[in-house]
């Protein structure tokens, strides 16, 4: 019942934020002028933009596939693609992107991937994603003083807040990843608190399963900490993945036939928006992302600012949302009708043990 109420609450919140965003962006604007401007774009340049947005989801699946294989767990790439699509969809429709990982773990469990392993894998994915944002943000502050003065003076407080929240998140998740004892203590205390509040019945069997699971977690984290090359590879793949998504705005810039602003400035401005909104409690950064775009891109797009925002956000966010929704539905249908293989779970553990050797 609580799960259904939460889903309904998230849906209502999403609809409200979307309605407020639409009203705030388009209220008082000349919509006919905007539509005519969009009709004049060179659609040839929008094709790579859509490709960049979709390849970002594919890049997430490659990272999951690579990490699973590093642990000795063989999962098909198309299955990892479903995991990635599920992540994008639920991150985009839940506040602070909190729904993506739990749903990924849910579907990974259907592939008989141990929850401690999937938790570590997804923690690495999150840390490296946020690390890319933090490194980019710090690089802008250190090496781009002229850049910040030219474009960011009006949004620096939001940018600093987003950067700081990402730094705190990286520190906390890294501690959980490489200090399994602390992670276990947090989980045990959390479980006991839920039992005291009568949200869960007190069962010794549950505590035993938790401790058994944490043993797998410890082994997985220990393996990862001794294979730093895996982390390095994931980081550079994530850099490519994220900057391809940031480049969507540059393809929109070229689609309008504009020139004069270097490609790296357009891409970094879009990165600034992602850094600023990533940890804020708005589904997909909805509302705040549009607002920031209109604040920092006026000198780039000039009179075409609003239609540029519509296309950039439409391709970089809403097309991803639609695409990931379709494949989330595919995942649900696939796992609803697929017959579970009783021997797969044991096989996964054997693969995992071989991977640690």
Secondary structure, DSSP 8 states (H G I E B T S, - for coil): -HHHHHHHHHHHHHHHHHHHHHHHHHTTS-HHHHHHHHHTS-HHHHHHHHHHHHHHHHHHHHHHHHHHHHTT----HHHHHHHHHHHHHHHHHSGGG-HHHHHHHHHHHHTT--HHHHHHHHHHHHHHHHHHHHHHHHHHHHH-HHHHHHH-TTTHHHHHHHHHHHHHHHHHHHHHHH-HHHHHHHHHHHHHHHHHTTSS---HHHHHHHHHHHHHHHHHHHHHHT-HHHHHHHHHHHHHHHHHHHTHHHHHHHHTT--SS-HHHHHHHHHHHHHHHTTSSSGGGTTHHHHHHHHH-HHHHGGGHHHHHHHHHIIIIIHHHHHHHHHHHHHHHHHHHS---HHHHHHHHHHHHHHH-
